[in-house]
C-alpha cells in the first residue's frame, strides 16, 4: 500500500470551541492509483489532506489520532526534518484552486 489512512480523527480548536473536523476516515491508495476526495463543503476534505501532510497549525489541533502511513512509514510521529524531505518529493497536494497552485 502506497498511502494508508486508518481511523483518522481530527478535532480543531476554534473561537466557538472544539470542532470535529474529521471523524474516523479510513482509505488506502495503491501505487499507480489516482484517488479524489469529494464531499460537501465543510465535510473535512481539506483538513484530511492537510493532516496527511501535517500542514495544520499545531496550536489549532486539539486532538489527532489514527494512523497515516506512506510506504509503511508512520507519518503521525515522523521528525520535522524527515517530513520536509517527504513533502514535495514523495507526497504532495494540489490545493482547491489549481490555477493559483500550478504554473
C-alpha positions as CSV (number, residue, x, y, z in Angstrom):
1,X,0.0,0.0,0.0
2,X,1.4,3.4,-1.0
3,X,-0.7,5.5,1.4
4,X,-2.9,4.1,4.1
5,X,-5.1,6.2,6.4
6,X,-6.8,4.4,9.2
7,X,-9.4,5.7,11.6
8,X,-8.2,9.3,11.3
9,X,-9.8,11.6,13.8
10,X,-9.0,15.4,13.9
11,X,-10.5,17.8,16.3
12,X,-9.7,21.5,15.9
13,X,-9.8,24.5,18.3
14,X,-12.0,27.3,17.1
15,X,-13.3,30.5,18.6
16,X,-16.5,28.7,19.4
17,X,-14.8,25.6,20.9
18,X,-13.7,22.2,19.7
19,X,-14.8,21.2,16.1
20,X,-14.9,17.6,15.0
21,X,-13.3,18.2,11.6
22,X,-12.6,14.5,10.6
23,X,-14.3,11.6,12.4
24,X,-12.8,8.2,11.7
25,X,-12.0,8.3,8.0
26,X,-10.1,5.3,6.5
27,X,-8.8,4.7,3.0
28,X,-5.9,3.3,1.1
29,X,-4.1,4.3,-2.1
30,X,-2.2,1.7,-4.1
31,X,0.8,2.6,-6.3
32,X,-0.4,3.9,-9.7
33,X,-3.9,4.6,-8.4
34,X,-5.5,8.1,-8.5
35,X,-7.9,9.0,-5.7
36,X,-10.1,12.0,-5.4
37,X,-11.7,13.1,-2.1
38,X,-15.1,14.6,-2.7
39,X,-17.8,15.8,-0.4
40,X,-19.9,18.7,0.7
41,X,-18.4,22.0,1.8
42,X,-17.2,21.5,5.4
43,X,-17.1,17.7,5.2
44,X,-13.4,17.5,6.1
45,X,-11.7,17.0,2.7
46,X,-9.1,19.8,3.1
47,X,-8.5,19.0,6.8
48,X,-7.9,15.4,5.8
49,X,-5.3,16.3,3.2
50,X,-3.6,18.9,5.4
51,X,-3.4,16.4,8.2
52,X,-1.8,13.7,5.9
53,X,0.9,16.3,5.0
54,X,1.0,17.6,8.6
55,X,0.4,21.1,7.5
56,X,-2.3,22.1,10.1
57,X,-1.0,24.6,12.6
58,X,-0.2,22.7,15.8
59,X,-1.9,25.3,18.0
60,X,-5.2,24.6,16.2
61,X,-5.1,20.8,16.6
62,X,-6.9,19.7,19.8
63,X,-6.8,16.0,19.0
64,X,-5.2,13.9,16.3
65,X,-5.5,10.1,16.4
66,X,-5.4,7.3,13.9
67,X,-2.7,6.2,11.6
68,X,-1.2,7.7,8.4
69,X,1.5,5.6,6.7
70,X,3.3,6.3,3.5
71,X,5.1,3.2,2.1
72,X,4.9,1.7,5.6
73,X,6.4,4.8,7.4
74,X,4.1,6.2,10.0
75,X,3.7,10.0,9.4
76,X,1.9,11.0,12.6
77,X,5.1,10.9,14.6
78,X,7.8,11.4,12.0
79,X,10.5,14.1,12.8
80,X,10.0,17.5,11.2
81,X,13.3,17.2,9.1
82,X,12.1,13.9,7.6
83,X,8.7,15.3,7.0
84,X,10.2,18.2,5.0
85,X,12.0,15.7,2.8
86,X,8.8,13.7,2.2
87,X,6.7,16.7,1.2
88,X,7.0,17.5,-2.5
89,X,9.3,14.6,-3.1
90,X,7.2,11.6,-2.1
91,X,3.8,13.2,-1.5
92,X,2.1,16.5,-2.5
93,X,-1.3,18.2,-2.6
94,X,-2.9,20.2,-5.4
95,X,-5.0,22.8,-3.5
96,X,-8.6,23.7,-4.3
97,X,-7.7,26.4,-6.8
98,X,-5.2,24.8,-9.1
99,X,-4.8,27.9,-11.2
100,X,-3.1,29.6,-8.3
101,X,-1.2,26.4,-7.2
102,X,0.2,25.4,-10.6
103,X,2.1,27.3,-13.2
